[in-house]
Amino acid sequence: MSEAKDTLHRLLALLRLIPTEPRRISTPTLQEKLKDRGFSVTLRSIQRDLNRLSTPFSLQCDDSETPFRWSFTPDAPLDLVEMDTPTALALYLSESHLGMLLPQGVLDQLSPQFRRARNYLDSLGRNGLADWARRVRALPNGKTLLPAQLAPGVWGLVSEALLERRQLRISYFSRSKETLISLLINPAGLVSRHSISYLIGSVDGYRDLRQFALHRIKQAEILDADADRHQEFDVDCYIASGVFNLREADERVELVADIHPQLASLLRETPLSGEQTIQTIPDRDWLRLVAHVPLDRETLWWIFGLNDQIHVHSPQIWVDEIKQRLGSLRQIYQLQ
């Protein structure tokens, strides 16, 4: 009875090591991995076991080269690949963040793993790591808008075109023209920002890179032509150039402002920049903030969101715009 039980454990371990097509694993590799798990077995025995298991478990053998390589067919009746608690936890927590970062083909391949991770954690009851997944969440700072809805199939086609470096013809809604326009795009990259994802690429016939919001792409078609114009594209350098922050100048400026004590406490814990000082102001509860920041719209919008907790003294360009906005708001509310 003990020998039969050991054989069963070995066969289960063997099946758990076999990947699903298109990935494959050779018999010598299977032998090494079984040895690591405490099973001493010959290559001949492994080959015999695989032949015996091939029909009931939908295994297939690639005998075009030696050593032979084995895999499950995509429609295999069982998924016996091993899942451990740390892996399940990582998959569970990352699933919601990967939807607009991975190609659709990769997401399709991971979908069963995400499902297995959820089921695995649900089955653990009071296991500490499973409980961690129920107790830990990441929240963005500020108001989060609902993600822009994409037309069916757009994400899959855009991600495939980028992955395979092929041109993409899109039907794109132009907000400036308020109509659909047809564009031939050479994809360079993808950036997910807040609730909107952007395709970075150039329109055929032009070299400059532009941003195309995915939710404004109503139809897409992958072409056979190669999109080889942006082989050296570096997405980090592109972001660092400030294209998403609407910079008004390349240089950094000195932000000087009086701030409320509550805001001062926040900025001491989470500084606005690496070059920041907060000093007391004689005979006042408020404090003086001096920080070197980019001259961009994002920082200015952050200032607007502080309302009456900040009084900006410089840069003058922001002081002028704040005054103009205050004047506009005063007119709006006086008319009501």
Buried (B, 14 or more C-beta within 10 A) or exposed (E): EEEEEEEEEBBEBBBBBBEBBEEBBBBEBBBEBBEEEEBEBEEEBBBEBBEEBBEEBBBBBEEEEEBBBBBBEEEBEEBBBEBEBEBBBEBBBEBEEBEBBBBBEEBEBBEEBBEBBBEBBEEBEEBEBBEBBEEEEEEEEEEEEEBEEBBEEBBBBBBBBBBEBBBBBBBBBEEEEEEEEEBBBBBBBBBBEEEBBBBBBBBBEEEEBBBBBBBBBEBBEBBEEEBEBBEEBEEEEBBEEBBBBEBBEEEBBEBBBBBBEEBBEBBEEEEBEEEBEBEEEEEEEBBBBBBBBBBBBEBBEBBEEBEEBBBBBEBEEBBEBBEEEEEEEEEEEEEE
